[in-house]
Amino acid sequence: MTQTVSVWLVVGLALLAANLPFISNRLLLVYRLTGPKVLAVRLVELVLWYFVVGGIALLLEQSVGQIAPQGWEFYAITATLFATFAFPGFVFRYLFKHR
């Protein structure tokens, strides 16, 4: 797998994973909850998905070559990008009227 393909794979995976907490009513797509999911649970799940996608990205980077060192700026930017990717799911869940 080339570096370009792995980068686009991570971006697509991040876009999908960022919207999963807002689309699904199950906890981590597995556990059925007795009541509706509150926003705090969705945000915690969003952070967990951020770390899962980051781990997959780290594995893909390691398979391509040497892992580049990152500072706090890298994690701040990727976290805000992940939150931006979650915006369509948030709009669907909380701003659209569901019948």
C-alpha positions in Angstrom: 0.0 0.0 0.0 1.4 3.4 -1.0 1.6 6.3 1.4 -1.1 8.2 -0.5 -3.6 5.4 -0.3 -2.9 4.9 3.5 -3.4 8.7 4.1 -6.8 8.7 2.3 -7.7 5.5 4.1 -7.1 7.2 7.4 -9.0 10.3 6.4 -12.0 8.2 5.2 -11.9 6.1 8.4 -11.8 9.2 10.5 -14.8 10.6 8.7 -16.7 7.5 9.3 -15.6 6.9 12.9 -16.3 10.6 13.9 -20.0 10.2 12.9 -20.6 6.7 14.5 -21.4 8.0 18.0 -24.2 10.2 16.5 -25.6 7.8 14.0 -25.8 4.7 16.2 -27.7 4.4 19.5 -25.5 1.5 20.6 -22.5 2.0 22.7 -19.4 1.4 20.6 -21.7 -0.2 18.0 -22.0 -3.3 20.2 -23.8 -2.8 23.5 -27.5 -1.9 23.5 -28.4 0.7 26.0 -31.7 0.6 27.9 -32.3 4.3 27.5 -31.3 6.9 24.9 -27.7 7.9 24.6 -27.0 11.3 26.2 -24.5 13.8 24.7 -21.9 13.1 27.4 -21.8 9.4 26.4 -21.5 10.3 22.7 -18.6 12.7 23.4 -16.7 10.0 25.4 -17.4 7.6 22.6 -16.1 10.2 20.1 -12.8 10.4 22.1 -12.5 6.6 22.1 -13.0 6.5 18.3 -10.3 9.2 18.0 -7.8 7.0 19.7 -8.8 3.9 17.7 -8.3 5.8 14.4 -5.1 7.2 15.7 -3.9 3.7 16.5 -4.7 2.5 13.0 -3.0 5.5 11.5 0.1 4.7 13.6 0.1 1.1 12.4 -0.2 2.3 8.8 2.6 4.8 9.2 4.8 2.2 10.8 4.2 -0.2 7.8 5.2 2.5 5.3 8.4 3.5 7.1 9.8 5.2 10.2 7.3 6.9 12.5 7.8 10.7 12.6 7.9 12.3 16.1 4.9 14.5 16.9 4.4 17.3 19.4 1.3 18.5 21.1 0.4 20.6 18.0 -0.1 17.5 16.0 -2.6 16.1 18.5 -4.4 19.4 18.8 -4.9 19.7 15.1 -6.0 16.1 14.6 -8.4 16.3 17.5 -10.0 19.5 16.1 -10.1 17.9 12.6 -11.8 14.8 14.1 -14.4 17.1 15.9 -15.0 18.8 12.6 -15.6 15.5 10.9 -18.2 14.8 13.5 -20.3 17.8 12.6 -22.6 16.1 10.1 -23.5 13.4 12.6 -24.1 16.0 15.3 -26.4 18.0 13.0 -28.3 14.9 12.0 -28.8 13.8 15.6 -29.5 17.1 17.4 -30.5 19.8 14.8 -32.8 17.9 12.4 -36.3 17.1 13.5 -37.0 13.4 13.6 -40.6 12.1 13.4 
